């Protein structure tokens, strides 16, 4: 009987999570902190459950933009951010809502994410899951991450080397590049191809690649 009760409790818990994720997606809009993306444009707002991919060569500003988005969210939201730094280059942000992961050999983002969400911190609300450098993430891992996203309703933000871009089902894709003046620019390439814009945050000046 205890096993049956635990099983029923788990089913109810997961059903409630999926319902909450659906309600949040329908009623929540998150803006990106860049002046080039007018909040009046269609598609300028993100919703929980969206998937965004930043594509570009090394040094094109992918990680810099991910960190800018994280900083913006930490200021304007009480939700947590999980950042998987697969290149192990990022310095942790000084905020207890920001959780930086450097995976050891044999660990995967999906297994670590599943444990963190289901077991370690089930009461935390996670708005963003960021995976920096997806070139070493296999299809099985991606499938599990998508299942976890459906259950928990977080926004998935990834960066992908230009040579490793794959036809995964992202809602938005941006091509990253750097101008001659070392300014980062983003160009929307999916679902609509639009003109590139310089990355200027809503609180700072033009952002340069690092």
Rosetta blueprint (number, residue, H / E / L):
1 X L
2 X H
3 X H
4 X H
5 X H
6 X H
7 X H
8 X H
9 X H
10 X H
11 X H
12 X H
13 X H
14 X H
15 X H
16 X H
17 X H
18 X H
19 X H
20 X H
21 X H
22 X H
23 X H
24 X H
25 X H
26 X H
27 X H
28 X L
29 X L
30 X E
31 X E
32 X L
33 X L
34 X E
35 X L
36 X L
37 X L
38 X L
39 X L
40 X L
41 X L
42 X L
43 X L
44 X L
45 X E
46 X E
47 X L
48 X L
49 X L
50 X L
51 X E
52 X E
53 X E
54 X E
55 X E
56 X E
57 X L
58 X L
59 X L
60 X L
61 X L
62 X H
63 X H
64 X H
65 X H
66 X H
67 X H
68 X H
69 X H
70 X H
71 X H
72 X H
73 X H
74 X H
75 X H
76 X H
77 X L
78 X L
79 X L
80 X E
81 X E
82 X E
83 X E
84 X E
85 X E
86 X L
87 X L
88 X L
89 X L
90 X L
91 X L
92 X L
93 X L
94 X L
95 X L
96 X L
97 X L
98 X E
99 X E
100 X E
101 X E
102 X L
103 X L
104 X L
105 X L
106 X L
107 X L
108 X L
109 X H
110 X H
111 X H
112 X H
113 X H
114 X H
115 X H
116 X H
117 X H
118 X H
119 X H
120 X H
121 X L
122 X L
123 X L
124 X L
125 X L
126 X E
127 X E
128 X E
129 X E
130 X E
131 X E
132 X E
133 X L
134 X H
135 X H
136 X H
137 X L
138 X L
139 X H
140 X H
141 X H
142 X H
143 X H
144 X H
145 X H
146 X H
147 X H
148 X H
149 X H
150 X H
151 X H
152 X H
153 X L
154 X L
155 X E
156 X E
157 X E
158 X E
159 X E
160 X E
161 X E
162 X H
163 X H
164 X H
165 X L
166 X L
167 X L
168 X L
169 X L
170 X L
171 X L
172 X E
173 X E
174 X E
175 X E
176 X E
177 X E
178 X E
179 X L
180 X L
181 X L
182 X L
183 X E
184 X E
185 X E
186 X E
187 X E
188 X E
189 X E
190 X E
191 X L
192 X L
193 X L
194 X L
195 X L
196 X L
197 X E
198 X E
199 X L
200 X E
201 X E
202 X L
203 X L
204 X L
205 X L
206 X E
207 X L
208 X E
209 X L
210 X L
